[in-house]
Every structure is written in C-alpha cells, then in structure tokens.
Amino acid sequence: MNESQVSLTAIMTAYLRAHHAIGDTPKIFDDFLAHRLIPEERRALIEQGFSQAQQMNVPASSIQNADQTTNPNALLSFLQSIGLPNVLSRSRYTEDNLEQAVKQGVEQYVILGAGLDTFAFRRPDLLSKIRVFEVDHPATQAFKRDRLAELKWDIPANLHFVPVDFTQESLADALKRTPYDEQLKSFFSWLGVTMYLTSDEVFATLRSITDIACAGSSVIYDYFLPEEGTPHMKEIREELRKIGEPMKTTFDPSTLASELERIGLRLQENLSPSDIQERYFQGRTDGYHANENVCLAWAVVE
C-alpha cells in the first residue's frame, strides 16, 4: 500500500456492505450508512471497474442486450468472487459477539483497520454504553474524517480516532495517547487485515493487545487458510497484488490455538468455512456462500 494513499480495500469493503444493504434480502449485515461514506466519484469508478471485469470474465451469453448491462446472476457471481460474503459474515459475527460482550461488562471497543466503518453512527444503542476507538493508517483515517466533514456528521464524544503507522509505532503506544483505560474490559475487532501483514506483524499486534487489555478482553479477526487447502487462492493473491495490497500471511487452524496460547490468548472459537456457511448462508437463494479460504477466530485475553 502507498503510504500516502487511502486503502483501496477499505473503500471496496464499504461498497460491498452498501451493495448488500441496499439490494439484498434477507440481510446478513445491514450497514445502511456505508453508501453515504463513499464519495460519488469513487462509487462510479468502482461500478465502472465491476462492469469491465465482468465483461472480461463472464461469457457473452450472460450479457443482456446491446447496452452490455450484466445479468443479475453474473453480478452475484462476481460479487461472490471478490469477497462480499466474507465481508458480511465477519461483520455480523463481530457485532453479534460485541453486543453480548457489552451485556457482560465490556466498556471499550477498539476497531483495528477501521476503514470506513460506520458502527459509531449506526449503533447508538451500543455507543451509549462504550467508548469506541477507530485505529487505522493515517492516510485512510484522514480520508474518512474528510468525508465525515463533507457529510456534516457530528462526531460522537466517545468516538476516538487513532491514526497509527504500525511500521513506526505499536498499538499499545498508540492507545496510550488516547482515553483508552487498560483497567476496563475491551473488545477488539481486526477484520480484513491479517492477510496483508507478515506473520511476525500479526503476532506483534496480538501481543500488543495482551499487553494493554485486561483479562477477559477479547479480539475477533479473520484469516486466510494455507494455499494448498484452497483451490482459488492463487487467483486471489494475484488480484490483491495488482491493486498494490499483496497477501502475505495465512494460518493453519490446527495450530492456531497453541500459537495464541504462547502470547497469552485463549482461542474461544475458530469458525471454519463450513461453520460460517451453516451460520449465515444456509438456505439462501441468491447464491451467496461462505468463502472457502477464510476462517474467523475469537480469542480471549487470559
């Protein structure tokens, strides 16, 4: 990623959440504010790219009429291929667990790699009970804050923006610059990030969490399975490389518990693709299904 450039995957993630919220039924995750955070010119570029990609990869038989409007089934297939189901299931899983955690005494929510997350504006019911810390690369966070200013959205008093370049500063040091309280139970979400870091960087961040979070705090993150176990991994790697955000790390679910234990985390739950399919996609008629390359991990600070 270019150090001065907003993350393209952050914008794309928000677009996918918005697409689902506007056009799909039933909802897996209803981010009804996501579309407003994406500037119109960015939305137009994304949709133009979608159209071009489909025309290159979808057979001519699935193109309608002379205007080259794509068949709805072709669009669904394309959205599946670029990870829309993963974006939805990981967000739903995280906020479902956060809601339960707040009932059990969690008072702080730290969103790592927040991108264009809308939680603080979309969930006033939970925001009134917790402090929220959005942690992200300075360039991406500046893009979001500029957009919030354009929209004239009021920033909630208990929402704190934490710009961090993890090549220069640790998560623990960054949070020490904020009202984050190490004595309060915290809930960390870290979605769509681990695959873009080295294994050492991933565990350094998880170790930072155990350094600054009290016992009973937790973290949820998604991760990719090793390449040999998933037939489409090479294609995914190539597409991410093309946009300048190459995949660097995968994890073996069979060894994850012991790896986390060494840094003070207990693996509470480790959802496989089949688990995610059963929980969020069973019985859907639109063709969406769990990503065969992605798992969800929920770990608790010992």
C-alpha positions in Angstrom: 0.0 0.0 0.0 1.2 3.5 -0.9 1.9 5.3 2.4 0.0 8.4 1.3 -2.9 6.7 -0.3 -6.2 5.6 1.2 -6.6 1.8 1.3 -8.5 0.7 -1.8 -9.7 -2.4 0.1 -11.2 -0.2 2.8 -13.3 1.6 0.1 -14.2 -1.6 -1.6 -15.3 -3.2 1.7 -17.6 -0.3 2.4 -19.0 -0.6 -1.1 -19.8 -4.3 -0.7 -21.5 -3.6 2.6 -23.5 -0.9 1.0 -24.5 -3.0 -2.0 -25.8 -5.7 0.3 -27.7 -3.3 2.5 -29.4 -1.6 -0.5 -30.1 -4.6 -2.7 -30.1 -7.9 -1.0 -32.8 -9.7 1.1 -32.6 -11.1 3.7 -29.8 -9.1 5.2 -26.8 -10.8 6.8 -25.4 -7.5 7.9 -27.3 -4.2 7.4 -24.8 -1.4 7.0 -27.4 1.1 5.9 -24.9 4.1 6.2 -22.0 2.6 4.2 -23.1 4.0 0.8 -23.0 7.6 2.2 -19.4 7.4 3.2 -18.2 6.6 -0.3 -17.9 9.7 -2.5 -19.9 9.6 -5.7 -16.9 9.7 -7.9 -15.4 6.7 -6.0 -18.7 4.8 -6.4 -18.7 5.5 -10.1 -15.1 4.2 -10.5 -15.9 1.0 -8.6 -19.0 0.3 -10.7 -17.1 1.0 -13.9 -14.4 -1.4 -12.8 -17.1 -4.0 -12.0 -18.6 -3.7 -15.4 -15.2 -4.0 -17.1 -14.2 -7.0 -15.0 -17.4 -8.8 -15.7 -17.2 -8.3 -19.4 -13.7 -9.7 -19.4 -14.5 -12.7 -17.3 -18.2 -13.5 -18.0 -19.3 -15.4 -21.1 -21.0 -13.4 -23.8 -24.2 -15.5 -23.2 -24.7 -13.9 -19.8 -24.6 -10.3 -21.2 -28.0 -8.7 -21.9 -28.9 -6.5 -24.8 -26.7 -4.1 -26.7 -26.1 -1.8 -23.7 -24.0 -4.6 -22.1 -25.9 -4.4 -18.8 -24.8 -7.5 -17.0 -27.1 -10.4 -16.0 -28.0 -10.2 -12.3 -26.8 -13.8 -11.9 -23.4 -12.7 -13.3 -23.2 -9.8 -10.9 -23.9 -12.1 -7.9 -21.2 -14.5 -9.1 -18.8 -11.6 -9.4 -19.6 -10.2 -6.0 -19.1 -13.7 -4.5 -15.7 -13.9 -6.2 -14.4 -10.7 -4.8 -15.4 -11.5 -1.2 -18.8 -9.9 -0.4 -19.9 -12.9 1.7 -16.8 -12.7 3.8 -17.2 -9.0 4.4 -20.8 -9.6 5.6 -20.3 -12.7 7.7 -17.2 -11.3 9.6 -19.0 -8.0 10.3 -22.1 -9.8 11.6 -20.1 -12.3 13.7 -18.1 -9.4 15.3 -21.1 -7.2 16.1 -23.2 -10.1 17.4 -20.4 -11.0 19.8 -19.8 -7.4 20.7 -23.4 -7.0 21.7 -23.2 -9.9 24.1 -19.8 -8.7 25.4 -21.3 -5.3 26.3 -24.0 -7.1 28.3 -21.3 -8.9 30.2 -19.4 -5.7 31.1 -17.2 -4.7 28.2 -16.8 -0.9 28.1 -14.4 -0.3 25.2 -14.5 -1.3 21.6 -11.3 -1.0 19.6 -11.6 -1.3 15.8 -8.3 -2.1 14.2 -8.1 -1.3 10.5 -11.4 0.6 10.8 -11.5 1.8 7.3 -14.9 3.3 6.6 -16.6 1.5 9.5 -20.0 3.0 10.5 -20.6 1.4 13.9 -20.3 4.7 15.9 -23.0 6.3 13.7 -25.2 3.2 13.1 -25.5 1.7 16.6 -26.4 4.5 19.1 -27.9 1.8 21.3 -24.4 0.3 21.9 -22.4 3.5 21.6 -24.1 4.9 24.6 -22.6 2.2 26.7 -19.0 2.0 25.4 -16.0 4.1 24.3 -15.0 3.4 20.6 -11.5 3.7 19.3 -11.0 3.6 15.5 -7.4 2.6 14.7 -6.1 2.9 11.1 -3.4 4.1 8.9 -3.2 7.9 8.9 -4.0 8.2 5.1 -7.1 6.1 5.3 -8.3 7.8 8.5 -7.7 11.2 7.0 -9.8 10.2 4.0 -12.7 9.1 6.3 -12.5 12.2 8.5 -12.6 14.4 5.5 -15.7 12.6 4.2 -17.4 12.9 7.6 -16.8 16.6 7.5 -18.2 16.8 4.0 -21.3 15.0 5.2 -21.5 17.2 8.3 -22.0 14.2 10.6 -21.5 15.0 14.2 -18.6 13.1 15.8 -19.8 11.3 19.0 -18.0 12.4 22.1 -17.0 8.8 22.9 -15.6 8.1 19.4 -11.8 8.4 19.3 -9.7 8.4 16.1 -6.3 6.8 16.5 -4.0 7.2 13.4 -1.2 4.6 13.5 1.5 3.5 11.2 2.4 0.1 12.6 5.8 0.3 11.0 6.6 3.2 13.3 4.5 2.6 16.4 2.9 -0.2 18.4 -0.8 -0.5 19.1 -0.1 -0.2 22.8 1.8 3.0 22.4 -0.8 4.5 20.2 -3.7 3.8 22.6 -1.7 5.3 25.4 -2.2 8.7 23.6 -6.0 8.3 24.0 -8.6 7.9 26.8 -8.2 4.1 26.5 -8.3 2.6 30.0 -6.2 -0.5 30.5 -8.3 -1.5 33.5 -11.5 -1.8 31.6 -12.6 -4.9 29.7 -12.2 -4.3 25.9 -13.3 -5.9 22.7 -11.0 -5.7 19.7 -12.1 -6.3 16.1 -9.5 -6.8 13.4 -11.2 -7.6 10.1 -9.7 -7.8 6.7 -6.2 -7.0 7.9 -4.1 -10.1 9.0 -3.6 -11.4 5.4 -1.8 -8.2 4.4 0.7 -8.4 7.2 3.6 -10.7 7.8 3.2 -13.4 10.5 5.5 -11.5 12.8 3.5 -8.3 12.4 0.2 -10.2 13.1 1.6 -11.7 16.3 3.2 -8.4 17.4 -0.2 -6.7 17.2 -1.9 -9.6 19.1 0.9 -9.4 21.7 0.2 -5.6 22.0 -3.4 -6.5 22.8 -2.4 -8.8 25.6 -0.1 -6.1 26.9 -2.8 -3.4 27.1 -6.0 -5.3 27.6 -7.1 -6.7 31.0 -8.1 -10.4 31.5 -11.4 -11.2 29.9 -10.9 -8.8 27.0 -11.2 -10.4 23.6 -10.3 -10.0 19.9 -12.0 -11.2 16.8 -10.2 -11.4 13.5 -10.4 -13.2 10.1 -7.6 -15.1 8.4 -6.9 -17.0 5.2 -6.2 -20.7 5.1 -2.9 -22.0 3.6 -2.8 -22.0 -0.2 -2.6 -25.8 -0.6 -6.0 -26.2 1.0 -8.0 -23.8 -1.2 -8.2 -24.1 -5.0 -8.7 -20.3 -5.8 -6.0 -18.9 -3.5 -3.6 -18.2 -6.3 -6.1 -16.1 -8.2 -7.0 -14.2 -5.0 -3.3 -13.5 -4.4 -2.8 -12.2 -8.0 -5.8 -9.8 -7.8 -4.6 -8.3 -4.5 -1.1 -7.9 -5.9 -2.5 -6.0 -8.8 -4.0 -3.3 -6.6 -0.9 -2.9 -4.5 -2.1 -4.7 -1.4 -0.5 -8.2 -1.7 -1.4 -11.1 0.6 1.4 -12.0 2.9 0.1 -14.4 5.6 -2.1 -17.5 6.0 -2.6 -19.5 9.2 -3.2 -23.2 9.9 -6.3 -23.6 12.0 -5.0 -26.8 13.6 -2.0 -25.0 15.2 -3.7 -21.6 15.9 -4.7 -22.4 19.5 -1.2 -23.3 20.6 0.3 -20.3 18.8 -2.1 -17.9 20.5 -1.6 -19.6 23.9 2.1 -18.7 23.7 1.2 -14.9 23.7 -1.5 -15.1 26.4 -4.6 -15.6 24.3 -7.1 -18.5 24.6 -8.9 -19.5 21.4 -12.6 -19.2 22.3 -13.9 -20.1 18.9 -12.5 -20.8 15.4 -15.1 -20.9 12.7 -14.3 -22.9 9.6 -15.8 -22.0 6.2 -18.4 -24.8 6.7 -19.3 -23.3 10.2 -19.7 -19.8 8.6 -21.8 -21.3 5.8 -24.1 -23.0 8.2 -24.5 -20.0 10.5 -25.0 -17.2 7.9 -25.7 -18.6 4.4 -27.7 -21.8 4.9 -31.0 -21.7 2.9 -30.2 -18.5 0.9 -31.5 -18.5 -2.6 -29.2 -15.7 -4.0 -26.1 -17.9 -4.5 -24.0 -16.3 -1.8 -22.0 -18.8 0.2 -19.1 -18.7 2.7 -15.7 -18.0 1.3 -13.8 -21.3 1.2 -10.5 -19.6 2.1 -11.5 -17.7 5.2 -11.9 -18.5 8.9 -13.0 -16.4 11.9 -11.1 -16.5 15.2 -12.3 -15.2 18.6 -9.6 -15.2 21.3 -9.8 -14.1 24.9 -7.0 -12.5 27.0 -6.0 -14.8 29.8 
